[in-house]
Amino acid sequence: MDYSARLDHHQLQSLEKRRLVADLVLTYRIIFGLIDLNVSDYFTLQSWSGCSVTTRGNPYKLCVNHCRINVRKHF
């Protein structure tokens, strides 16, 4: 039985999806202050200075930092 068949049989998510969900939950907890970490150490919100895009609807949109060299991009 291959990996995807075993996951379907046991009604489980793949490791990649479980890691993605865990990362999203951790991000949510950091942004909304549910964990005692400084948001600005990890993320730049678009409502703060430094982002050229204005937000509509909510102040919790993350700013994507652009870089021109691959060393920084894939760090």
C-alpha positions in Angstrom: 0.0 0.0 0.0 1.5 3.4 -1.0 1.6 6.5 1.2 -1.5 8.3 -0.3 -3.6 5.1 0.0 -2.6 4.7 3.7 -3.5 8.3 4.3 -6.9 7.8 2.7 -7.5 4.6 4.5 -6.8 6.1 7.9 -8.4 9.5 7.0 -5.2 11.4 7.7 -3.6 14.5 6.1 -0.1 14.4 4.5 2.9 15.6 6.5 3.3 18.6 4.2 -0.3 19.6 4.9 0.0 19.1 8.6 3.2 21.3 8.7 1.4 24.0 6.6 -1.6 24.0 9.0 0.8 24.2 12.1 2.6 27.1 10.5 -0.6 28.9 9.8 -1.9 28.4 13.3 1.4 29.6 14.8 1.3 32.7 12.5 -2.2 33.5 13.7 -1.3 33.2 17.3 1.7 35.5 16.9 -0.2 38.1 15.0 -3.2 38.2 17.4 -1.0 38.2 20.5 -1.9 34.7 21.8 1.8 33.9 22.2 4.2 36.2 24.0 6.3 37.0 20.9 6.9 40.4 19.2 5.1 40.5 15.9 7.6 42.8 14.3 10.4 40.3 14.9 8.8 37.9 12.5 6.4 39.8 10.2 5.8 43.2 8.6 2.1 44.1 8.5 1.0 46.2 5.6 -0.7 48.7 8.0 2.8 49.6 9.3 5.2 51.8 7.4 7.5 50.2 4.8 4.9 48.6 2.5 3.6 50.4 -0.6 0.3 48.6 -0.8 -2.6 50.0 1.1 -4.9 47.6 2.9 -8.6 47.3 2.5 -10.8 45.4 5.0 -8.4 44.4 7.8 -5.1 45.5 9.3 -3.6 42.0 9.5 -2.3 41.6 5.9 1.3 40.6 5.7 3.8 42.5 3.7 5.9 40.5 1.2 9.5 41.7 1.2 10.9 41.7 -2.2 14.6 41.0 -2.9 16.7 41.1 -6.0 19.2 38.4 -5.2 18.5 34.7 -4.7 20.7 34.4 -1.6 18.3 36.5 0.4 15.2 35.1 -1.3 15.9 31.5 -0.5 17.3 32.1 3.0 
